[in-house]
Amino acid sequence: MPLVTGLRRLCQCLALGSLALALQTAQASGTNPEGAPEWTDEPPVLARLIEDGYRAETRGMVQLAATRYCAAARHGSVEGQFLLGRLLLQNRKMNAERQRAPALLAMASRQGHARAERLLLEAMRPDVPFGDAPPDCMLSDEAPALADNGEAVPPEVLERFVRALSAERRSHAQMIQRLAPKFGIDPGLALAIARTESNFDALARSPKNAQGLMQLIPETAARFGVRDILDPEQNIRGGLAYLRWLLNRFEGDVALAAAAYNAGEGAVDRHGGIPPYAETRAYVERILAFYRASHHPVRQKSADASPHFQAARGV
């Protein structure tokens, strides 16, 4: 057997082993490889790099797309690793770097990225040069090339997110998109809350007896007129009414409203901000990573504003 052929087969075997390990890890951890796109859990600046790269790629600006994907991948984005690997593998303009694709796809697949796992098999075709080193841009120490500007998640990104959900969860997400404007709430923020609360499972129930898509406890459900807490539309309407009340109370501060949705407005008032609870702080980070914007428009200042804002205004 020629030496080059033997080395290729050895690399392919190693990659298959990596793929099998990734699949086992995903199964063992209970992850859903067909779930929401990974950008939803990225820090906002990395998510913006991915979106900027996606827009550039759809417009044929391949080198710019590669630069954006690589910046996100270099700073730990699994989605960025996959997208760059896919771009190098499938776009003919990137043929000179095609042999770098398997290393990126294997990197993403080891972290449970389902599409990377599948595409890694394609990368091991006999006509694809097989390399074990990532692109040079992955070794750079440069900071991300795109700063987060605090804008809310764009509608087209929300649509890609919703389309990626399973049929049942997609129908719930679409109901949230339809109802949110009736309560003066940006659908992006409403989706961020529902995804973090229940991942769009209408029958979800927490150990604290929070129930349904918006995870309402019975007291909150009764407070906002929800008669059947497990009816998807009633649950959504109750959750949106509560979220609208919180946004008014905290004058559009998304972080404080999200913290109050998780821990209660009383806890936010007592601590004068986000309570020092690990669960609540992680919750707020997930909401902001999805929604991006730190402020949500309010229709009017609430007469029931938080003491935090009353004190600031000298009330």
N, C-alpha and C positions, 0 to 999 in steps of 0.2 A: 504494500500500500504506500503510495507517495506520501512524503512527510506532510505536505500542505493539506492533503485530503484528511490525513489522520488528525492534524491539528484542528481542522474545521469540525470534524465529527466530535472531537473532545470538547470544543467550545459549545457545540450544540447540546451535547449531553449535560454539560454544566448548566446551560441556560434552562434546559428542561427540568433539571433538578431544582433550580431556583423557582421556576414556575410552579412545580408541584408543591414546594414548600410554601409559596405564597398562597396557593389555593387552600392548603391545609390550615394555614394561619387564619385566613378569612373565615373558613368554616368553623374553626374552633372558637373564634371570637364572636361568632353570631352576626357578623356584618352582612349587610345586604348589598351585594355588588351591583344591583340594578337600582339602587336608591338615588337620592338627590345628587346633582353634580357637586364635585368636591369644592368648587369655589365658594360654596355657602359657608364653609367652615374656615376659610382663609382669613387672615387679617385683611382689613380693607385695602391696604396698599398693594398686597399681592393679588387680590381679586381684581383690582383695577388693571394691573399689569396683564393678567390673563385676558380680560375683556378687551383691552387695547390691542393685544396681539391677535385676538379672534377677529376683531374688526379689520385689522390690517390684512390678515390672511384672506378674508372674504373679498377684499378689494384687490387681491393679487400682489400686495406689498409683502412678499415672502420674507425678505431679509429683516424688515422691521418686525414682522410677526415673530421670527426666530429670536430676535434680540429681546423682545418683551417676554416671551415664554421662558427664555433662558434666565432672565433676571429673576422671574418668579421661582423657577426651579432651583436656582442657586441659593435662594433664601428659604428653601424647605418646602416649596409647594409641590405636592404630589401631582396635582392636576397639571402644573407647569411642566413637570418631568414627562408626563404622558403626552401632552400636546406637542412639546418639542420633539420627542421621539417619533410621534406620528408624522409630523411635518417633514422631518428628515427622511423618513422611510418612504412616504407616499408622494411628495412633491418633486417633480423632475428637476426643478430649478435648484434643488438641494442635493443632487446626486453626489457631489463632491464630498458631502458629509454623511452620506447614507450609512456608512459603516459604523457611525456613532449611535445610530438609533437603538440597536439592541441593548446597549448598556443603560440608556435612559429608560427604556421600557421595562427592563429587569428591575431597575431601581424602584420604579413606580409599582410594579407587580408585587414586589416583596412587601410593600406597605398596603396591599389589599386592593389595588386599583383594578377593577374587573376588566375594563376595556384594554388596559395595558397588558393584562394577562393574555387576553385573546390575541391582541396584535403581535405579541412576542412570538407566537407561533408563525405568523406571516413573515416576521423578520428573519426566521431561520430557514427560509427557502434557499435552495442551492444557488440561485442567481443573486442573492443579497450578500454583499461583503459583510463579514461578521467581525466586529471589533469589540474590545472589552473596555475601551476608554471613552468617557463622556466628552462632549465638545469642550474646546479650550475656554469658552465663555463661562463654563461651570466652575472654573478654577480662579476666576477673577474675584477681587475683593471689593469691586465697585458696589455702591449702594444701589437700591432699586432706582430705575430710570424714571419712574413715574410717581409723583407724590399724590397722596390721597387728598382730594379737594372737598371732602365732606358732603358731596351731593348724594341724594338718595339713589338706591339701586334703580337703574333704568328699566323702563317697561319691557324692552326687548329681552333683557336678561331674565326678568321674571317669567316671561313666556317660555324661554328655554328651560328654566327650572321646572315650571309646571308640566311641560310636555314630558319631562323625564320621569315623572311620578307614575306609579301604577294606576290603572284605570279608576279604581275606587278612590284612592287618595287624590287623584287629579280632579275628580268631580267635586270633592270637598274643597280643594284649593280654589277651583273656579267659582264655587259658591261664595267663598270668602272674598275673592276679587270682585264679584258682583255686588256684594252687600256692603263692603267697606266704605265706598264713597257715600252711601246713604247716611253714614254716621260721621262723615267728614274726616275719614281716616284714609291715608295713603295705603293702597293694597299691599305695597311692599312691606310696610310695618306690620299690617295685620297678618300677612303670611309668615313673617319672621316670628311673631308670637305663637301662632298655631303650630308651626313646624317645631319650635323649641318645646312647646307644651306637650304635644301629642303626636307629632309627625303625621298629622292628618288622619289619625285613627279615631273614629267617632265613638268607639267603645272603650277608649283608654280610661284607666282608673289608677290613681296614685295611692300610695300608702296613707296619705292624708285625706283621702276620699274626694280629691278633685277629679272631676269626671268630664268625659267628652272631648271634643275637638279643642275647645278653649280652656279645658281643665278648670271648670267652675266648681267651687265648693258649694254645698247646698245653700249656705247663708247668702253667698254672692248671687247665686241663681235666683233666689227669692227676692233679693234686693232689686234686681233688674228685670223682674217679671217673667222669668223662665219657669214654665209649668212642667215641661218634660225635659229634664236635663240631658237626656241621651238622644233627643231629637236633634239631628245635625243643624238644621236651620235655627231652631230656638237657641241652641247652645252658642252658635256663632253670633247671633244677635245679642245675646246676653254678654258674651265676651267683648264684643265691639262696643256696646254701651258702657261697660266698665272701663275699657281702654280709653274711650273718649272722655269719660269723667276724669280719669287719671291724667290725661294729657292737659285738660283744662286746669286741674288742680296744681300740676307742676309746670304750667305755662309752656308746654311744648318741649320740655327737656326729656328727650327720649330715654336717656339712661335712668333718670329718676322714675319716670313712668314705668319702665320695664322692671326696675327694682321693686316698685310698689306692686306691680302685677304678680311678682314672684313671692315677695315677703310681706305684702300688705302695706298700705299707705301709712299706717301708724308706725311701723318700723322705720320707714324712711324719715318721717317727721322726728321721731325720737333721736335718731342718729344724725340728723341734719344733713342727710345725703344717703348714698348707697350704704346699706348696713354692712358691717364687717363679717358677713357670712360667706364662706367659700362658695356655697351653692348659688347664692344670689349674685355674687360677683362674676362667677362663670356664666350665669344666665345672661347678665347684662352684656358681657363680652360677645356671646353668641348672637344676641339681638343686633348689636351694633355691627358685627362682622357681616351679617346678612343685609341689614337695612342701610348701613353706611352713614347716613346723616345723623348728626347729634341733636338736631332740632326738628320738630314737626309743627306745621302751622296750626294755630288755634283760632277758632272762630271768634271767641271773646274770652276775656279774663273771667275766671270763675270767682263767684262770691265765696266759694268754699276753697279758696286757694290755700296751699300748704303754708303753715306758719313760717317756713323757711323763706317764702317769697313775701309774706306779710311783713316780716321783720326787715327785709331788704328795702321795702317801700315805706317803712316807718309807720305801718298800720297798727 
